[in-house]
Amino acid sequence: MRPLATSVRLRATSAALALATGALLWQSTGTVQAAATPGRFPVTATVETAPVSHSGDAADDPAIWVHPTDPSRSVIVTTDKKGALEVLDLSGNRVQRINGDHGNNVDLRGDIVVSADDEAANGDGAMHIYRIDPATRKLTHLKDVATEVTAHGICMYTSPTSGKLYAYPNSTSGRVEQWELAVRGDEVTATSVRLFDAGSAVEGCYADEKTGRLYLGEEDVGVWVYGAEPTAGTTRTKLDSTGSGGHLTADAEGITAAGRYLIVSSQGSNDFAVYDRTGGGYLGRFAVAKGTAADGCEDTDGIDATAAPLGAKFPGGVFVCQDGTNSAPGTSGNQNFKLVPFERISSVLG
């Protein structure tokens, strides 16, 4: 085994060489020529958000909320897991900060937002449930639900067959729970409907209404595919692996989908693996590199993406990544999130 410092230098050098090679593909507009991108390619962000208030490993996960009548007023709900949930606009400015929520991950469906807090007062973890108001773009707290698993990661799902809303809190122990959430007005009824063990530590997950699949990242192993419905049991297949023979470098972290693409944060290689959302085949990978408007994303935990048009800033949608090593001037080094026009990714992958 190499000494840690040597290993880090080698990995950084390899990443730099890959980005330098890819950088030759850039045109003056910041786009990449699709015909010359066999593998890893760089993209740059046009916006970076205000840094979280806490230093160290604090920012973690974003969830994009698309405004129902004015997409340019869409927001991103993000976690400062050392003590707050934040709402940010598409310029990266803070709209709201909710102190006391130690949510590690956050997700949403419609106007319902759920954070997974593994430091909740019950000692086991909880889901904090909110509603977002389209007029103010702010969250209102509805309910806290104590979970059987020590809630660390979370994703949500609306069943295309039953219309029921579900949340999947999961744990570093490998335990995964599925909850049905019935929301009537400001009243929430939560019912646990499935509990299973995925193996070792899990966190990143994505439940896909388009395919009925639940993607779950077992950090040191890879990404598993389960059925998203509560009756699906524990049958699973593997999408991809970490280490030899796979396209992921531990940790396998955030997972999201947009358009025809499923995207996974390959934390150890500082980039993002892309798969066909329907067939599951590996399509390539990209890195978010330093640009003129923002620095890049490294050591990324949570991600989210949408291909929906979001106004003039992001007419083709947006990809959002947590930056684990923020080096942007004037941000005090506290972690933040980078926003990449989604067409910079989709135009290369085709």
N, C-alpha and C positions, 0 to 999 in steps of 0.2 A: 504494500500500500504506500502511495506517495505521501510525503508530508502534506498537510492541508494547504499551506501557503503555495507550494509548488502546483498542487492540483488546481487551486483557484486561478493561478496565473495562466496555466495551460488552457483551462476552460475559457477564460477571458480572451486569451490570444486567439483561440479557435473561433470564438464568437465574433471577434473584431475582424478577422480575416473573411469570415462569411459575409459580414455586413459590408465590408469594403468591396468585396467582389460584387455583391448585389447592388451596391451604390452606383456602380458603373451603368446600371440599367436605368437610373433615374433620368427623367427629362426635366426641363426647366419648370414644368407644371407640378412636379412632384409625383407623377404617375409612373408606372412601370410598364414596359412593353411586354405584352403577354407572350409573344413568340420567343422571348429570351429568358424564360423563368422556369427552368427545370429543377424544381426543388425549393429550397429556402429563399425567400425574397423579403426585402425590407419595405415597410411602409412608415409614414410619419403621421403624427397627430397634429391637428390644427388647433386644439384647445386642451389645456390642462386645468384641472379644478383647483380651487383653494385647498391648501393642505389641511389635513385633520389637525385638531388642537393638541393631541398627545404625540409625544416623540416615540421613537423606537418602532417596533412592529405593531402598528395601531390600525391603519386602514386595511380593509380586507376585501369586501364584496360589493359590487354595484348591481342595481336592478333598474332597468329603464321603464319608465311609465310614459306611454304615448297619450298626449292630451286628446280627448275625444272630438273636439271641435276645432282646435287650433294647434296642429302638431308642432309649430315653432315654439310653443309654450310647454313642451314636454320637459320632464325632469328626470333626474337620476337619484334614486335613493341609495345611499351608501352607508357603510358601517365604519365607525371608529370604535373598534372592539374594546378599547380601554375606557369607554364610558359614554358613547353617544351614537345616535342614528342621525344622519344628515340628509337633507334634500338639497340638490344642486341643480341649477338651470343649465342650459346648453352652452352658456358662456363660461361655465365653471364656477359661477358665483353661488354662495350659500343662500338658500331660501329659508331654511329652517334647520335648527339643531335641537334634538331632543336628548337632554342629558339623562343619565341614569340607565340607558339601554346599552348593555354590553354585548349587543348582538354581534356574533362572529360572521354570520351570513345573513342575507336578506333576499327575499323574492316577492313577487306580486303577480296577481291575476286580476284584471279589471281594476277596480278601485280599492281592492283589499291587499294590504301589505303585511307580511309576516317576517319578523326577525327571529333568529335562533340564538338564545342567550345561554351560554354554558356557565355563567356566573350568577344565575338568578338566585334569589334569596332562599329558595327551597333546597339549595345545595345540589340538585340534580339537573337543573336546566329548565327552560321554559320557552314557549313561543309567545312573543308579544305581537298582538294583532291590532292593526290600524286601518283606518279608511283615509284615502286621499281625496281632498276637496278640489274639483276642477277649477273653481273660482280663485281660491287662494294658493293652490298647489301645495298645501300643507297637510300634515298628517294629524288625525285625531285618534287617540288611543281608545280601543274598544274593549279589549280583554287580554288577560294573561292566562296562559294554559300551561300547567305543569306537565312535563313530558316524562315518560318512563326512561327514555334514553337521555343522556346528558347532551342536550341539543347543541351541536357545534356547527354543522352545515344544514342547509335547508333548500328545498325547491318546492314549487307548487304546480298544480295541474287541474284543469277543468275537464272532466270526462266528456268526450264528444257523444257518448251514448246515453249517459244518465243526466248530464248537466251538473253533476255534483262537483264541489270544490274540495280539493285535497292538498295537504301539506305533508312533506316528508322530512322531519327532523332526523338527523343522524349524528353519530358519535365517533370520537377517536377510539372507542372500544370496538368499533365495527358494527354496532347495533344500529338498525334502521327501523323507524316507526312511520306508519302512514295514518294520518288523521283526516277524517271528514269534517269540514267546517261548514256549518249552515249559518248563513248571515241573513238576518231579517231586520232591516233597519239598522239600529246600533246594537242589536242583541246577537250574540254569537254562541252557538252550541257546538262543542267539539267532541268528537267520538273517535277513539282509537279503533282502527279497523284492520291493521296488519302490523306485525312485528317480526323481524327476522335478523339474522346475523350474516353480514357480508364478509367476515374474516377479520382483517386487521383494520387499522385506522382508515376511516372514510371521511369525506367532507364535501367535495364538489359533486353536485348532481344536477340533472336537468330532466324534467318530465315533458315529453313531446306530444302535444295534442294531435299533431299531423300523423304520427306513426303509432301512437299508443305505447311508446317505449319509455322506460325509466333508465337513464344513464347514471351510473354511480361510480365515482372515482375512489378506488382503493389505493391510497396514496403511493405505496411502495410496490404495487403489483400491476395496476393498469386500470382500464375502464370496463365495467361490466354492464350488460344490457339485460334488464328485467322487464316484465310487463308492468304498466303503470296502474292498471285497475286493481282494486283491493283483493280481487279473487285470483290474481295471477300467481300467487304462491311464491316459491323461491327459485323456480327454474330460471337459469341465466346462461348467456353466452358472453364471450369476451370480444369487445370491440378492438382493443389494442393493449399492448403490454409495455411496461417500463423495462429498461435494460436490453440485453441482447435479443435480437429478433423483433423488437418492437420499435415504434416511432416516438415513444415518450421517455423522458428522463425524469425520474422521481424528483419531486412529487408530482403525481397526476393531480391537478388542482381544479380550477374553475372549468365548468362545462356550459356551453350555450349553443343555440342554433339560430340561424337567420337565412332566409331564402332557401337555397338547396344545400346549405352547408351546416355541418355540426363542427364546433370548434372546441378544442381542449387546451388548457394551459399546461404546457410542459415546463414546469417550474425550473428544473435543473438545467435545461438548455436555453432558458430565457427566450422562448418562442412559443408558437401556437400551432398545433397540428390540426389539419382540416380534413374532414371526411364527408363523403356523400351522405346526406341526411336520410335518404330512403334506403340505399343499398349498403351503406356502412363502409364502402371502400375508401382507402386513404388517398387523398388528392394532393397533398403537399403541405407546406408550412410557411409561416411568415413570422418576422420579428418586427416589433415596433421600435424603430431606431430614432436617434436624436435628430430633430429637424430644426427649422428656423423658428417655429412657433412653440415648440415644447421639446423636452428631452424624451427619452424612450421609456419603455417598460421593461424592468428586469425583476427577476425573482417574484413573478406574479402569482398572486392567490386567485382572487375572483375576477370574472369577466362577464360581460353581457353584450348582446348585439341585437339589432333589428335592421331589417331591410326596408322598413316603412319610411316614406319621405317625412322629414322633420323640419321642413321649411328651408330657408335660404342657406343656413349654416350646414345642414346635412340633408341635401335633397335626395340622396340615395340611401339614407339610413346611417347608423353609427355603430362602431365597435368601441367598447369601453373596457379598459384594463387597469387594474390596480398596479401601481408602481412601487415595488418594494424597496427601491434605492433611489428615491427622488433627489435629483441634483440640480433642479432648476433654480436659477438665481432668484433671490428674494423670497424663497419658501421656507427658509430655516432648516431645510433638510427633512422636515416632516413629510410622511408619505402622502401621496395624492393619487388621482386617477387621470388617465389620458384618454382623449376622444379622437378617434380616427374616422374620417369619412368612409363608410362601408364600401363604396365603389372602388376605393384604392385596393381593397382586398378582392372583391368579386370580379373586377375587370381583369385581374391576372389569372385567377382560377378558371374563369370562363363559365 
